Amino acid sequence: MNHPLRYKRVLVTGGTGSLGSGVVKEILKYEPDVIRVFSRDETKQHEMRGQLGENARVRYLIGDVRDKDRLRMACEGIQFVIHAAAMKHVPACEYNPFEAVATNISGTQNAIEAARERGVERLVVVSTDKAAEPESVMGATKLVAERVALAAAQWSNPPRICCVRLGNVLGSRGSIVPTIRERLAGGKQITITDPTMTRFVMTPQAASEFIIRALVSCGGGELYVPKLRAVCVGDLVAVITGRPISSFPCTGARPGEKLHELLLSEDEQKRALELDWAYYVNTEPVSHKIPCGRFGSLTADWLTRKEIGRLLEETGTGNGTADTDCHCQSGACQSRQDG
């Protein structure tokens, strides 16, 4: 059976990032005509070319989403765009808020306008759960990017535009798993911000598959959110290191960091519909309410330590060494269990 991506021409912005490169590899399975990998890092493009080999379907374009003219050129002859380029790290955005606005908001608007001017058929804007009731610059800029995209979807067809709001992708560059592993390998001290923090997580494979599912399903104006389970940071660190949490100093949350995350804001929860593969935010309130506990990382279904170990094994970022199946026993996590 032919997949909708077969023989299609696809552009992936931020295509050498942890998420973008995973999306590129996933799309290649469906025999597209061409994939244009758009990013501003020539070193990562060189590394990616080495990983993929000399693949005639893949083209590498140096460019920045802040440059609309370059994006317009990249979109020429393209049918589908996955806009994954962004400033994604909370501390970097906190200390460089104007840069976060230029990349996350203006860059998204540039991608939309370039896609419209070049007659692109579909555009998926990749966002994050930090956009739900944001407390950080990163989350706030991604929320505005979502609103820009969904507003454009009301008057622009083509392209059909939708958004996906993902959880934390395990093993992505600069995230907790590779950071701890690097410090372990280098014999450096490991610190934890707060072991009672909770986060929604997904594997790179699951994230890539979800984005492609949204691209194929996109009718215009949708916000798709995956059905995710959560982890307690204390559990995650214990599994990665094989050590008790009490052996690591805690530094406290960094500027802009939440203790717990949301998949949907309170208002969005009132308009959420459940599909077999995702939550979908409707334009109007719905009569059938989804239990709100699913949307908060503290109240959602948690992964046990054994399940975390298996998930890390699946992503190739862990050894699955968990000596216990219980959750971390401190602070908010313990309060949840007592409740």
C-alpha positions in Angstrom: 0.0 0.0 0.0 1.3 3.4 -0.9 2.0 5.8 2.0 0.9 9.4 1.6 4.6 10.4 1.8 5.7 8.2 -1.1 7.2 10.2 -4.0 6.5 13.5 -2.1 8.8 16.4 -1.7 9.3 17.3 2.0 11.2 20.1 3.8 12.2 19.7 7.4 13.4 22.9 9.2 15.7 22.2 12.1 16.4 18.9 10.2 19.7 18.2 11.9 18.4 18.6 15.5 17.6 15.6 17.7 14.0 15.6 16.7 14.3 16.8 13.1 16.9 14.2 12.2 14.7 11.5 13.6 11.8 12.8 11.5 14.0 12.8 8.4 15.0 9.1 9.0 11.4 8.1 9.6 10.3 9.8 6.4 13.0 8.1 4.4 11.2 4.8 5.1 8.3 5.8 2.9 10.4 6.5 -0.2 9.8 10.3 -0.7 11.0 11.9 -3.8 13.2 14.3 -1.9 13.8 15.6 1.7 15.4 19.0 2.1 17.2 19.2 5.5 17.2 22.9 6.5 19.4 24.0 9.4 22.1 26.6 10.2 24.7 24.1 11.5 27.1 22.8 8.8 28.8 20.5 11.3 25.6 18.7 12.2 24.8 18.5 8.5 28.2 16.9 7.8 27.6 14.4 10.7 24.1 13.6 9.4 25.4 13.0 5.9 27.9 10.5 7.4 25.1 8.7 9.2 22.8 8.5 6.2 25.4 8.0 3.6 25.2 9.5 0.1 21.4 9.3 -0.2 20.1 10.8 -3.4 16.8 11.6 -1.8 18.4 13.9 0.8 19.4 17.5 0.2 21.2 19.7 2.7 20.5 23.4 2.9 22.3 25.9 5.2 19.9 28.5 6.4 18.1 30.2 9.3 14.4 30.4 9.8 14.8 34.0 10.6 15.7 34.5 6.9 12.4 34.5 5.0 14.1 34.7 1.6 16.1 31.6 2.3 13.0 29.8 3.5 11.1 30.8 0.4 13.9 29.3 -1.7 13.9 26.1 0.4 10.1 25.8 -0.1 10.3 25.9 -3.9 8.7 22.8 -5.3 8.0 21.4 -1.9 4.7 19.8 -1.0 5.0 19.1 2.8 6.8 21.2 5.4 7.6 20.0 9.0 8.7 23.1 10.9 10.9 21.7 13.8 13.5 24.5 14.0 13.4 26.3 17.4 15.2 27.4 20.4 14.3 24.6 22.7 16.3 24.9 25.9 14.6 26.8 28.8 17.7 28.4 30.3 19.0 29.6 26.9 15.6 31.3 26.2 15.4 32.8 29.6 18.8 34.5 29.1 18.2 35.4 25.5 14.5 36.3 25.2 14.8 38.4 22.1 16.6 35.6 20.3 13.9 33.2 21.3 11.2 35.5 19.9 13.1 35.9 16.7 13.5 32.2 16.2 10.4 30.7 17.7 7.8 33.3 16.7 9.2 35.2 13.8 10.8 32.1 12.4 7.4 30.3 12.5 5.7 33.2 10.7 8.4 33.1 8.1 7.9 29.4 7.5 4.1 29.9 7.2 4.5 32.8 4.7 7.2 31.1 2.7 5.0 27.9 2.5 2.0 29.9 1.4 3.9 31.8 -1.3 5.4 28.6 -2.7 2.1 26.7 -2.8 3.1 24.1 -0.1 0.2 21.7 0.5 0.6 21.0 4.2 2.6 22.5 7.1 3.1 21.0 10.6 4.4 23.3 13.3 6.2 21.3 16.1 5.6 22.7 19.6 6.1 21.6 23.2 4.0 20.9 26.4 5.8 23.9 27.9 3.4 26.0 25.8 0.5 25.0 28.0 0.1 27.7 30.6 3.7 28.7 30.1 6.0 30.1 32.9 9.2 30.3 30.7 10.2 32.4 27.8 10.6 29.2 25.8 7.1 28.1 26.6 5.6 31.5 26.0 7.3 31.9 22.5 6.1 28.4 21.5 2.5 29.2 22.6 2.6 32.4 20.4 4.0 30.3 17.6 1.1 27.9 17.9 -1.4 30.8 17.9 0.2 32.3 14.9 0.0 29.0 13.0 -3.5 28.2 14.0 -4.7 31.7 13.1 -3.0 31.4 9.7 -4.8 28.1 9.2 -8.1 30.0 9.3 -7.3 32.0 6.2 -4.5 30.1 4.4 -5.4 27.1 2.3 -3.0 26.0 0.9 -1.1 25.2 2.9 -3.2 23.3 5.4 -1.6 24.1 8.8 -1.7 22.2 12.1 0.4 22.0 15.3 1.7 19.1 17.4 2.5 19.6 21.0 5.1 17.1 22.2 6.4 16.0 25.6 10.1 15.7 26.6 11.9 13.6 24.0 14.2 11.1 25.8 17.8 11.4 24.7 17.5 14.7 22.8 20.6 16.9 22.8 21.1 18.8 26.1 18.4 16.9 27.9 18.7 15.2 31.2 19.6 11.7 30.0 22.6 12.5 27.8 23.8 15.2 30.3 23.9 12.7 33.2 25.5 10.0 31.0 28.2 12.4 29.9 29.0 13.5 33.5 29.1 9.9 34.6 31.5 9.0 31.8 33.7 12.0 32.7 33.7 11.3 36.4 32.1 14.6 37.1 29.6 15.5 39.9 26.0 15.0 39.1 23.4 17.4 40.5 19.6 17.4 40.3 17.4 20.4 40.1 14.5 18.8 42.0 13.9 15.1 42.3 10.1 15.7 42.8 9.8 17.2 39.3 7.6 15.3 36.9 7.7 15.3 33.1 5.8 13.8 30.2 8.2 11.7 28.1 8.2 10.0 24.7 10.9 8.2 22.7 12.4 9.9 19.6 10.7 7.2 17.5 7.3 7.9 19.0 7.8 11.6 18.5 8.7 11.2 14.8 5.8 8.8 14.1 3.4 11.2 15.8 4.5 14.2 13.7 4.1 12.2 10.5 0.7 11.0 11.6 -0.3 14.6 12.2 1.1 15.6 8.8 -1.0 12.9 7.0 -4.1 13.7 9.0 -3.8 17.5 8.8 -7.0 19.2 7.6 -6.1 22.6 8.8 -6.4 24.3 12.2 -5.8 21.3 14.4 -3.7 21.1 17.6 -2.7 17.4 18.1 -1.3 16.3 21.5 0.0 12.7 22.1 -1.3 10.5 24.9 1.6 10.4 27.2 2.7 8.9 30.5 4.9 10.8 32.9 8.1 10.2 34.9 9.3 11.5 38.2 12.8 13.0 37.7 14.0 11.3 40.8 13.0 7.9 39.4 14.7 8.8 36.0 18.0 9.8 37.6 18.0 6.7 39.8 17.5 4.4 36.8 20.2 6.2 34.7 22.8 6.1 37.5 21.9 3.1 39.5 22.3 5.1 42.7 20.0 6.4 45.4 18.7 9.9 44.8 19.9 11.0 48.3 23.5 10.7 47.0 23.1 13.7 44.6 23.0 17.4 45.7 19.9 19.3 44.6 20.2 22.8 43.1 16.6 23.7 42.8 14.6 24.6 39.7 16.3 26.8 37.2 14.7 30.1 36.0 11.5 29.4 34.0 11.3 25.7 35.0 8.0 24.3 36.2 7.8 21.6 38.9 5.1 19.8 36.8 4.0 20.1 33.2 0.7 20.2 31.4 -0.3 18.8 28.0 -3.3 21.2 27.7 -4.2 24.4 29.5 -7.4 24.6 31.5 -9.3 26.3 28.6 -8.0 23.8 26.1 -9.1 20.9 28.2 -12.7 22.1 27.9 -12.3 21.8 24.1 -10.4 18.6 23.9 -11.6 15.6 22.0 -10.0 12.1 22.1 -9.0 10.3 19.0 -7.6 6.8 19.1 -4.0 8.1 18.6 -4.1 11.7 20.1 -6.0 14.4 21.8 -7.4 17.1 19.5 -8.3 20.6 20.6 -11.6 21.7 19.1 -12.6 25.3 18.4 -15.7 25.0 20.6 -16.3 23.5 24.1 -17.3 19.9 24.0 -20.0 18.1 26.1 -18.0 15.0 26.8 -15.1 15.9 29.1 -11.9 13.9 29.2 -10.7 13.3 32.8 -8.4 16.3 33.6 -5.9 14.1 35.5 -4.5 12.8 32.2 -3.2 16.3 31.3 -1.0 17.0 34.3 2.4 15.2 34.7 1.8 14.9 38.5 -1.6 13.3 38.1 -1.1 11.3 34.9 -0.2 7.7 34.7 3.5 7.3 35.7 6.1 5.0 34.4 7.7 2.7 37.0 11.4 2.5 37.3 11.4 -0.8 35.5 9.4 0.7 32.7 11.8 3.7 32.6 14.7 1.3 32.3 13.1 -0.5 29.4 12.3 2.8 27.7 15.9 3.9 28.0 17.0 0.6 26.5 14.6 1.1 23.6 16.1 4.5 22.9 19.7 3.3 23.3 20.4 5.7 26.1 20.3 3.5 29.1 21.2 0.1 30.7 17.9 -0.4 32.4 19.5 -0.9 35.8 16.7 -0.3 38.3 17.0 -2.1 41.6 13.5 -1.3 42.7 10.1 -0.8 41.1 8.8 1.9 43.5 8.6 5.6 42.8 10.8 8.3 44.4 9.6 8.9 48.0 9.9 12.6 48.5 8.0 15.8 48.3 5.2 16.2 45.8 5.6 12.6 44.5 5.1 11.2 48.0 2.1 13.5 48.4 0.6 12.1 45.2 1.0 8.5 46.4 -0.5 9.3 49.8 -3.5 11.0 48.1 
